Every structure is written in C-alpha cells, then in structure tokens.
Amino acid sequence: MADQTPTGPLELGAKMEYAEHEKTYRLFVQLAKWSTIVCVALLAAMAFGFFAGGGFFSSLLLFIILVGGGGYVLRDMPAHIT
C-alpha cells in the first residue's frame, strides 16, 4: 500500500518565519509601486517629447518632476488595503 504520511514542512507543523514573509511582501509592494511610477512617468515624458515637441531636456525635466511627485503622493501608501 502507498504511504499516506504527509512529508511537506507545512503538514508537519514547521514554524514559519512570519517576520521574513512580511519583509519580503513589503519589499515587493515597494518595488511594484516604484516600477509603476517610473513607467507612467517615462511614458508621459516620451509622449511629451515626441508628440508635443517638448524636446529631450524638457522631457527629462518632466520625467524627474513626475517621479518625484508620484513618490511624494504615494509615500505613505499602506502595504495592503483592508
């Protein structure tokens, strides 16, 4: 007969490192937030530079302003919404 004994760590009741899970989750949320801010700012600056005739330096300035403004607005964003 086949052995039906659980072999995984969760089934055996192994202790989990919840502090490490929290740390990893917060890092993931921060990375996702900053990636989104940079992508949106980059797309807006590229559209301004290419289609509105703003030029490179004006687009670069707009990119820096948008990244800084987005970071300021979302600085205290909660890790999760309940």
N, C-alpha and C positions, 0 to 999 in steps of 0.2 A: 504494500500500500504506500501511497505517496505521503510524505511527511508534510503535515499542515501547520507546522510551527512557524510563527512569524519570525522573520530574520532581520527586518529593517530596524534602524535605530528608533523610529517613532513608535513602532509597535512594542518595542521593549521598554519604552518609557524613559529614553535617554533625556538628560537635561538639555534644554535649548539655551543658546546664548541670545536672549532677547535684546540685550543692550547692543550687541553686534548687528542684529536684524534692524533695529531702529536706526542705527548709524548708517547702514547701507541704504535703507529706504530714504532717509533724509538726503543723502548724497545723490541718489537717483533723482529725487524731486528737484533738487537744486540744478543738476545737470540738465534736466528736461526744461526747466524754467529758462535758464540762460541760453540754451540752444534755440528755443522758440524766440526769445527776444532778439538774438543775433540774426536769425533767419528772416524775421519780419523786417528788421531794420535794414538788412542787406538788400532785400527785395525792394523796399521803398526807396532806398538811396539809388539803386540801379535804375529804377523807373524814373526817378527824378533826373538822374544824369543823362540817360539815353533818350527819353521821350520828351522831357521838358526843356532840354538843352541847358541843364544846370552846370555841366562840366564836372571834371574829376574832383577838384578841391571842394566845390560846393556839395557834391555828393558825399565826400568823405566827412565833411563837417556835419551834414545831416545824419549820416550813419552814427557818428560819435554822439550827437545830441539824442538820437532815438535810443541808442543802447543805454546811455546814462539815464534818460528819462524813464525808460522801461524798467531798469534796475531800481530806480528810486520808487516808482509806483508799486512794484511787486516785492519790495524789500522785506516786508513782514508777512508774506503770503503763508498761510498755515500749511503744514505738511499734508493735511488731509481735511476734507470738508465733511462734517457730520450732519 
